[in-house]
Amino acid sequence: MEKQTGNSIKILSSGNGVEYTTKAFTAYLQKEGIRYQVTVPDTPEKNGTVKRPHIIQEKTRIMMQEAKFRVIYWAEAVNTAAYLKNLSP
């Protein structure tokens, strides 16, 4: 992110995944001056924009399975999932 935007990362938020709790990663965060915040587990919406596409994808997959739609309707299901997400508080 820093290389693409010229901005530095100041805070990293996650649901306390094991990939973020290793000694090596913790040391890296400290060296770079990045603060690590733990969010409530199983609430990806609190992790910011990184998780939002995953939420849309998950909603789409569930809609497709429940409705037994064929893959050709994937794009329409993604649009519907995004629309429903945007309607939600």
N, CA, C and O atoms as a GROMACS GRO file, in nm:
protein
  356
    1MET      N    1   0.082  -0.119   0.000
    1MET     CA    2   0.000   0.000   0.000
    1MET      C    3   0.087   0.125   0.000
    1MET      O    4   0.060   0.220  -0.074
    2GLU      N    5   0.189   0.126   0.079
    2GLU     CA    6   0.274   0.244   0.086
    2GLU      C    7   0.337   0.273  -0.049
    2GLU      O    8   0.347   0.389  -0.089
    3LYS      N    9   0.380   0.171  -0.119
    3LYS     CA   10   0.445   0.189  -0.248
    3LYS      C   11   0.347   0.239  -0.354
    3LYS      O   12   0.387   0.313  -0.444
    4GLN      N   13   0.220   0.199  -0.346
    4GLN     CA   14   0.123   0.237  -0.447
    4GLN      C   15   0.068   0.376  -0.426
    4GLN      O   16   0.044   0.448  -0.524
    5THR      N   17   0.047   0.418  -0.305
    5THR     CA   18  -0.020   0.545  -0.279
    5THR      C   19   0.072   0.653  -0.224
    5THR      O   20   0.036   0.770  -0.224
    6GLY      N   21   0.188   0.614  -0.177
    6GLY     CA   22   0.275   0.711  -0.113
    6GLY      C   23   0.240   0.735   0.033
    6GLY      O   24   0.309   0.809   0.103
    7ASN      N   25   0.134   0.673   0.081
    7ASN     CA   26   0.092   0.684   0.221
    7ASN      C   27   0.150   0.568   0.301
    7ASN      O   28   0.175   0.461   0.247
    8SER      N   29   0.170   0.591   0.429
    8SER     CA   30   0.218   0.482   0.513
    8SER      C   31   0.103   0.425   0.595
    8SER      O   32   0.004   0.493   0.622
    9ILE      N   33   0.119   0.300   0.634
    9ILE     CA   34   0.018   0.233   0.717
    9ILE      C   35   0.045   0.270   0.861
    9ILE      O   36   0.156   0.253   0.911
   10LYS      N   37  -0.057   0.320   0.929
   10LYS     CA   38  -0.042   0.360   1.069
   10LYS      C   39  -0.106   0.260   1.164
   10LYS      O   40  -0.055   0.236   1.273
   11ILE      N   41  -0.218   0.200   1.122
   11ILE     CA   42  -0.290   0.105   1.207
   11ILE      C   43  -0.334  -0.013   1.122
   11ILE      O   44  -0.385   0.005   1.011
   12LEU      N   45  -0.314  -0.133   1.173
   12LEU     CA   46  -0.361  -0.255   1.109
   12LEU      C   47  -0.469  -0.314   1.198
   12LEU      O   48  -0.444  -0.340   1.316
   13SER      N   49  -0.588  -0.336   1.144
   13SER     CA   50  -0.698  -0.395   1.220
   13SER      C   51  -0.732  -0.531   1.163
   13SER      O   52  -0.738  -0.548   1.041
   14SER      N   53  -0.753  -0.628   1.250
   14SER     CA   54  -0.794  -0.761   1.205
   14SER      C   55  -0.870  -0.830   1.317
   14SER      O   56  -0.874  -0.782   1.431
   15GLY      N   57  -0.930  -0.943   1.284
   15GLY     CA   58  -1.004  -1.022   1.381
   15GLY      C   59  -0.914  -1.115   1.459
   15GLY      O   60  -0.958  -1.221   1.502
   16ASN      N   61  -0.787  -1.077   1.478
   16ASN     CA   62  -0.689  -1.154   1.554
   16ASN      C   63  -0.656  -1.286   1.487
   16ASN      O   64  -0.637  -1.388   1.554
   17GLY      N   65  -0.647  -1.285   1.354
   17GLY     CA   66  -0.610  -1.405   1.280
   17GLY      C   67  -0.469  -1.450   1.314
   17GLY      O   68  -0.383  -1.367   1.346
   18VAL      N   69  -0.446  -1.578   1.309
   18VAL     CA   70  -0.316  -1.632   1.349
   18VAL      C   71  -0.203  -1.581   1.261
   18VAL      O   72  -0.088  -1.575   1.306
   19GLU      N   73  -0.232  -1.544   1.138
   19GLU     CA   74  -0.128  -1.492   1.050
   19GLU      C   75  -0.075  -1.357   1.096
   19GLU      O   76   0.032  -1.313   1.052
   20TYR      N   77  -0.149  -1.290   1.184
   20TYR     CA   78  -0.106  -1.159   1.234
   20TYR      C   79  -0.050  -1.165   1.375
   20TYR      O   80  -0.017  -1.060   1.432
   21THR      N   81  -0.036  -1.281   1.433
   21THR     CA   82   0.008  -1.290   1.572
   21THR      C   83   0.144  -1.357   1.589
   21THR      O   84   0.187  -1.383   1.701
   22THR      N   85   0.212  -1.384   1.478
   22THR     CA   86   0.344  -1.446   1.490
   22THR      C   87   0.444  -1.346   1.546
   22THR      O   88   0.425  -1.225   1.534
   23LYS      N   89   0.550  -1.396   1.606
   23LYS     CA   90   0.654  -1.309   1.662
   23LYS      C   91   0.721  -1.227   1.552
   23LYS      O   92   0.750  -1.109   1.571
   24ALA      N   93   0.744  -1.290   1.438
   24ALA     CA   94   0.810  -1.220   1.328
   24ALA      C   95   0.724  -1.105   1.277
   24ALA      O   96   0.775  -0.996   1.251
   25PHE      N   97   0.593  -1.128   1.263
   25PHE     CA   98   0.505  -1.023   1.212
   25PHE      C   99   0.490  -0.911   1.315
   25PHE      O  100   0.489  -0.793   1.280
   26THR      N  101   0.479  -0.948   1.442
   26THR     CA  102   0.470  -0.849   1.549
   26THR      C  103   0.595  -0.763   1.552
   26THR      O  104   0.586  -0.641   1.568
   27ALA      N  105   0.711  -0.825   1.535
   27ALA     CA  106   0.837  -0.750   1.532
   27ALA      C  107   0.841  -0.656   1.412
   27ALA      O  108   0.887  -0.542   1.424
   28TYR      N  109   0.792  -0.702   1.298
   28TYR     CA  110   0.786  -0.618   1.179
   28TYR      C  111   0.699  -0.495   1.202
   28TYR      O  112   0.737  -0.383   1.167
   29LEU      N  113   0.581  -0.516   1.262
   29LEU     CA  114   0.491  -0.404   1.290
   29LEU      C  115   0.558  -0.303   1.383
   29LEU      O  116   0.549  -0.182   1.361
   30GLN      N  117   0.624  -0.352   1.485
   30GLN     CA  118   0.692  -0.262   1.579
   30GLN      C  119   0.803  -0.184   1.509
   30GLN      O  120   0.818  -0.064   1.531
   31LYS      N  121   0.880  -0.254   1.426
   31LYS     CA  122   0.989  -0.189   1.354
   31LYS      C  123   0.938  -0.079   1.262
   31LYS      O  124   1.001   0.026   1.249
   32GLU      N  125   0.824  -0.103   1.199
   32GLU     CA  126   0.767  -0.007   1.105
   32GLU      C  127   0.680   0.100   1.172
   32GLU      O  128   0.633   0.193   1.107
   33GLY      N  129   0.658   0.085   1.303
   33GLY     CA  130   0.576   0.183   1.375
   33GLY      C  131   0.427   0.170   1.345
   33GLY      O  132   0.353   0.268   1.351
   34ILE      N  133   0.384   0.048   1.314
   34ILE     CA  134   0.243   0.022   1.283
   34ILE      C  135   0.175  -0.032   1.408
   34ILE      O  136   0.220  -0.130   1.467
   35ARG      N  137   0.065   0.032   1.446
   35ARG     CA  138  -0.012  -0.014   1.562
   35ARG      C  139  -0.110  -0.123   1.518
   35ARG      O  140  -0.173  -0.112   1.414
   36TYR      N  141  -0.120  -0.228   1.598
   36TYR     CA  142  -0.208  -0.341   1.566
   36TYR      C  143  -0.331  -0.335   1.656
   36TYR      O  144  -0.320  -0.331   1.778
   37GLN      N  145  -0.450  -0.334   1.594
   37GLN     CA  146  -0.576  -0.334   1.669
   37GLN      C  147  -0.651  -0.464   1.640
   37GLN      O  148  -0.656  -0.509   1.526
   38VAL      N  149  -0.708  -0.521   1.743
   38VAL     CA  150  -0.788  -0.642   1.728
   38VAL      C  151  -0.935  -0.602   1.728
   38VAL      O  152  -0.981  -0.531   1.817
   39THR      N  153  -1.008  -0.649   1.626
   39THR     CA  154  -1.151  -0.622   1.621
   39THR      C  155  -1.226  -0.741   1.678
   39THR      O  156  -1.166  -0.845   1.708
   40VAL      N  157  -1.355  -0.727   1.693
   40VAL     CA  158  -1.438  -0.836   1.744
   40VAL      C  159  -1.436  -0.949   1.641
   40VAL      O  160  -1.460  -0.924   1.523
   41PRO      N  161  -1.408  -1.073   1.684
   41PRO     CA  162  -1.406  -1.184   1.589
   41PRO      C  163  -1.540  -1.200   1.516
   41PRO      O  164  -1.645  -1.169   1.570
   42ASP      N  165  -1.533  -1.249   1.394
   42ASP     CA  166  -1.651  -1.276   1.310
   42ASP      C  167  -1.731  -1.151   1.277
   42ASP      O  168  -1.852  -1.158   1.257
   43THR      N  169  -1.664  -1.036   1.272
   43THR     CA  170  -1.729  -0.912   1.228
   43THR      C  171  -1.639  -0.847   1.122
   43THR      O  172  -1.576  -0.746   1.151
   44PRO      N  173  -1.632  -0.904   1.002
   44PRO     CA  174  -1.542  -0.851   0.900
   44PRO      C  175  -1.574  -0.708   0.859
   44PRO      O  176  -1.487  -0.637   0.810
   45GLU      N  177  -1.698  -0.664   0.880
   45GLU     CA  178  -1.734  -0.527   0.844
   45GLU      C  179  -1.657  -0.424   0.927
   45GLU      O  180  -1.645  -0.308   0.887
   46LYS      N  181  -1.603  -0.466   1.042
   46LYS     CA  182  -1.525  -0.375   1.125
   46LYS      C  183  -1.380  -0.365   1.079
   46LYS      O  184  -1.306  -0.280   1.127
   47ASN      N  185  -1.340  -0.450   0.986
   47ASN     CA  186  -1.203  -0.449   0.937
   47ASN      C  187  -1.181  -0.353   0.821
   47ASN      O  188  -1.073  -0.352   0.762
   48GLY      N  189  -1.278  -0.274   0.788
   48GLY     CA  190  -1.260  -0.174   0.684
   48GLY      C  191  -1.285  -0.226   0.545
   48GLY      O  192  -1.348  -0.330   0.525
   49THR      N  193  -1.235  -0.153   0.449
   49THR     CA  194  -1.266  -0.180   0.309
   49THR      C  195  -1.205  -0.309   0.257
   49THR      O  196  -1.252  -0.362   0.156
   50VAL      N  197  -1.104  -0.361   0.322
   50VAL     CA  198  -1.041  -0.483   0.273
   50VAL      C  199  -1.138  -0.600   0.271
   50VAL      O  200  -1.137  -0.680   0.177
   51LYS      N  201  -1.220  -0.612   0.372
   51LYS     CA  202  -1.311  -0.725   0.384
   51LYS      C  203  -1.441  -0.707   0.307
   51LYS      O  204  -1.512  -0.805   0.282
   52ARG      N  205  -1.475  -0.587   0.269
   52ARG     CA  206  -1.604  -0.564   0.204
   52ARG      C  207  -1.624  -0.644   0.077
   52ARG      O  208  -1.732  -0.698   0.057
   53PRO      N  209  -1.522  -0.654  -0.010
   53PRO     CA  210  -1.543  -0.739  -0.128
   53PRO      C  211  -1.571  -0.885  -0.092
   53PRO      O  212  -1.647  -0.953  -0.161
   54HIS      N  213  -1.510  -0.933   0.016
   54HIS     CA  214  -1.533  -1.070   0.059
   54HIS      C  215  -1.677  -1.089   0.106
   54HIS      O  216  -1.736  -1.195   0.085
   55ILE      N  217  -1.733  -0.986   0.170
   55ILE     CA  218  -1.872  -0.994   0.216
   55ILE      C  219  -1.966  -1.003   0.096
   55ILE      O  220  -2.059  -1.083   0.097
   56ILE      N  221  -1.940  -0.922  -0.007
   56ILE     CA  222  -2.022  -0.926  -0.128
   56ILE      C  223  -2.010  -1.063  -0.195
   56ILE      O  224  -2.110  -1.120  -0.238
   57GLN      N  225  -1.889  -1.114  -0.204
   57GLN     CA  226  -1.867  -1.244  -0.266
   57GLN      C  227  -1.940  -1.354  -0.190
   57GLN      O  228  -2.001  -1.443  -0.251
   58GLU      N  229  -1.933  -1.350  -0.058
   58GLU     CA  230  -2.001  -1.451   0.023
   58GLU      C  231  -2.152  -1.444   0.006
   58GLU      O  232  -2.218  -1.547  -0.008
   59LYS      N  233  -2.208  -1.323   0.006
   59LYS     CA  234  -2.352  -1.307  -0.015
   59LYS      C  235  -2.392  -1.361  -0.153
   59LYS      O  236  -2.494  -1.428  -0.167
   60THR      N  237  -2.310  -1.331  -0.252
   60THR     CA  238  -2.338  -1.378  -0.389
   60THR      C  239  -2.338  -1.530  -0.394
   60THR      O  240  -2.430  -1.591  -0.450
   61ARG      N  241  -2.237  -1.591  -0.335
   61ARG     CA  242  -2.227  -1.737  -0.337
   61ARG      C  243  -2.349  -1.801  -0.271
   61ARG      O  244  -2.404  -1.899  -0.322
   62ILE      N  245  -2.390  -1.746  -0.158
   62ILE     CA  246  -2.505  -1.801  -0.086
   62ILE      C  247  -2.633  -1.786  -0.168
   62ILE      O  248  -2.713  -1.878  -0.177
   63MET      N  249  -2.651  -1.667  -0.229
   63MET     CA  250  -2.771  -1.647  -0.312
   63MET      C  251  -2.774  -1.745  -0.428
   63MET      O  252  -2.878  -1.802  -0.460
   64MET      N  253  -2.659  -1.764  -0.492
   64MET     CA  254  -2.651  -1.855  -0.607
   64MET      C  255  -2.684  -1.999  -0.565
   64MET      O  256  -2.756  -2.070  -0.635
   65GLN      N  257  -2.632  -2.042  -0.451
   65GLN     CA  258  -2.657  -2.178  -0.403
   65GLN      C  259  -2.803  -2.196  -0.364
   65GLN      O  260  -2.866  -2.295  -0.402
   66GLU      N  261  -2.857  -2.102  -0.290
   66GLU     CA  262  -2.994  -2.115  -0.242
   66GLU      C  263  -3.095  -2.114  -0.357
   66GLU      O  264  -3.194  -2.187  -0.354
   67ALA      N  265  -3.069  -2.030  -0.457
   67ALA     CA  266  -3.162  -2.020  -0.570
   67ALA      C  267  -3.133  -2.125  -0.677
   67ALA      O  268  -3.210  -2.140  -0.772
   68LYS      N  269  -3.021  -2.197  -0.661
   68LYS     CA  270  -2.980  -2.298  -0.758
   68LYS      C  271  -2.965  -2.239  -0.899
   68LYS      O  272  -3.003  -2.299  -0.999
   69PHE      N  273  -2.907  -2.117  -0.901
   69PHE     CA  274  -2.882  -2.050  -1.029
   69PHE      C  275  -2.756  -2.103  -1.093
   69PHE      O  276  -2.666  -2.152  -1.025
   70ARG      N  277  -2.751  -2.093  -1.225
   70ARG     CA  278  -2.631  -2.131  -1.298
   70ARG      C  279  -2.530  -2.016  -1.293
   70ARG      O  280  -2.565  -1.903  -1.261
   71VAL      N  281  -2.407  -2.048  -1.323
   71VAL     CA  282  -2.297  -1.952  -1.315
   71VAL      C  283  -2.320  -1.831  -1.406
   71VAL      O  284  -2.266  -1.724  -1.379
   72ILE      N  285  -2.395  -1.845  -1.513
   72ILE     CA  286  -2.416  -1.733  -1.604
   72ILE      C  287  -2.486  -1.616  -1.536
   72ILE      O  288  -2.483  -1.504  -1.587
   73TYR      N  289  -2.547  -1.638  -1.421
   73TYR     CA  290  -2.615  -1.532  -1.348
   73TYR      C  291  -2.528  -1.470  -1.239
   73TYR      O  292  -2.576  -1.389  -1.160
   74TRP      N  293  -2.399  -1.506  -1.234
   74TRP     CA  294  -2.309  -1.459  -1.130
   74TRP      C  295  -2.304  -1.306  -1.125
   74TRP      O  296  -2.316  -1.248  -1.017
   75ALA      N  297  -2.286  -1.241  -1.239
   75ALA     CA  298  -2.273  -1.094  -1.241
   75ALA      C  299  -2.399  -1.027  -1.185
   75ALA      O  300  -2.390  -0.930  -1.110
   76GLU      N  301  -2.514  -1.077  -1.223
   76GLU     CA  302  -2.638  -1.019  -1.172
   76GLU      C  303  -2.650  -1.042  -1.021
   76GLU      O  304  -2.699  -0.955  -0.949
   77ALA      N  305  -2.606  -1.158  -0.974
   77ALA     CA  306  -2.610  -1.187  -0.831
   77ALA      C  307  -2.514  -1.096  -0.754
   77ALA      O  308  -2.546  -1.053  -0.644
   78VAL      N  309  -2.398  -1.066  -0.812
   78VAL     CA  310  -2.303  -0.974  -0.748
   78VAL      C  311  -2.366  -0.836  -0.736
   78VAL      O  312  -2.357  -0.772  -0.632
   79ASN      N  313  -2.430  -0.789  -0.845
   79ASN     CA  314  -2.496  -0.659  -0.840
   79ASN      C  315  -2.605  -0.656  -0.733
   79ASN      O  316  -2.620  -0.556  -0.661
   80THR      N  317  -2.680  -0.764  -0.722
   80THR     CA  318  -2.786  -0.771  -0.622
   80THR      C  319  -2.728  -0.772  -0.481
   80THR      O  320  -2.779  -0.704  -0.392
   81ALA      N  321  -2.622  -0.849  -0.460
   81ALA     CA  322  -2.558  -0.854  -0.329
   81ALA      C  323  -2.503  -0.718  -0.288
   81ALA      O  324  -2.516  -0.678  -0.173
   82ALA      N  325  -2.442  -0.646  -0.382
   82ALA     CA  326  -2.390  -0.513  -0.352
   82ALA      C  327  -2.504  -0.417  -0.321
   82ALA      O  328  -2.494  -0.334  -0.230
   83TYR      N  329  -2.612  -0.427  -0.397
   83TYR     CA  330  -2.729  -0.343  -0.374
   83TYR      C  331  -2.785  -0.367  -0.233
   83TYR      O  332  -2.816  -0.272  -0.161
   84LEU      N  333  -2.799  -0.493  -0.197
   84LEU     CA  334  -2.853  -0.527  -0.065
   84LEU      C  335  -2.758  -0.482   0.046
   84LEU      O  336  -2.802  -0.434   0.151
   85LYS      N  337  -2.629  -0.497   0.024
   85LYS     CA  338  -2.529  -0.451   0.124
   85LYS      C  339  -2.540  -0.300   0.143
   85LYS      O  340  -2.533  -0.251   0.256
   86ASN      N  341  -2.556  -0.228   0.033
   86ASN     CA  342  -2.567  -0.082   0.042
   86ASN      C  343  -2.697  -0.037   0.111
   86ASN      O  344  -2.702   0.072   0.169
   87LEU      N  345  -2.800  -0.119   0.106
   87LEU     CA  346  -2.924  -0.086   0.175
   87LEU      C  347  -2.917  -0.112   0.324
   87LEU      O  348  -2.993  -0.055   0.402
   88SER      N  349  -2.825  -0.200   0.364
   88SER     CA  350  -2.812  -0.237   0.505
   88SER      C  351  -2.744  -0.127   0.585
   88SER      O  352  -2.655  -0.060   0.534
   89PRO      N  353  -2.786  -0.109   0.710
   89PRO     CA  354  -2.719  -0.006   0.793
   89PRO      C  355  -2.577  -0.049   0.831
   89PRO      O  356  -2.507   0.025   0.901
   0.00000   0.00000   0.00000
